[in-house]
Amino acid sequence: DAGVIQSPRHEVTEMGQEVTLRCKPISGHDYLFWYRQTMMRGLELLIYFNNNVPIDDSGMPEDRFSAKMPNASFSTLKIQPSEPRDSAVYFCASSPIPGAAYGYTFGSGTRLTVV
Amino acid sequence: AQKVTQAQTEISVVEKEDVTLDCVYETRDTTYYLFWYKQPPSGELVFLIRRNSFDEQNEISGRYSWNFQKSTSSFNFTITASQVVDSAVYFCALIIEGGGNKLTFGTGTQLKVEL
């Protein structure tokens, strides 16, 4: 089992550019979560999917953020246009059943720096 | 709304000392799950333990032990005979049954174990 795979590990981009973060969940996991980690706000849930359908996106900060899950093995988080305050570590996580019963497996994260 | 408080921002100990990381949670729900995650300097989030609200038995896993007390809404984590490799940020987290699968994290405790 390769675990949750995120790419890229590091991304440096200029303000105003589009950024796309990618995630491959563990095969068979029906739930996928995107979290953001910053010094100021800690770990916060942005959005989660169940069977490829977005269930709760109330944590998405602004319209500049969008997430998709076109199939069970792939999800993207896009920021357009990016701003310096978007600099953070973005984690993807997956779970085979609702997290209350199992917990999540996290990817290694993508460290985004917007200059 | 649920909340997790980790009052200890940073703890420094000398190797072989025992150390306890505190976690206090708030929820009105009777069914919930508590977690501890470890974030080493490499940045990934590593699942350590899950405990449901109906199981107040303490748990021991090697040098790690957890003390769950509903009466004080606490779920503390003790490392016995700490080692340098234990240096990491430790997060306590909470999910409410039926609460939308949102894993709510505390702000984390930075543990530094020195020789």
Interface residues (C-beta under 8 A of the other chain):
Chain A: Y31 F33 G42 L43 E44 L45 Y48 I55 D56 V89 F91 A93 S95 P98 G99 A100 A101 Y102 G103 Y104 T105 F106 G107 S108 G109 R111
Chain B: Y32 Y33 F35 Y37 S42 G43 E44 L45 V46 F47 R50 F91 I95 I96 E97 G98 G99 G100 N101 K102 L103 F105 G106 T107 G108
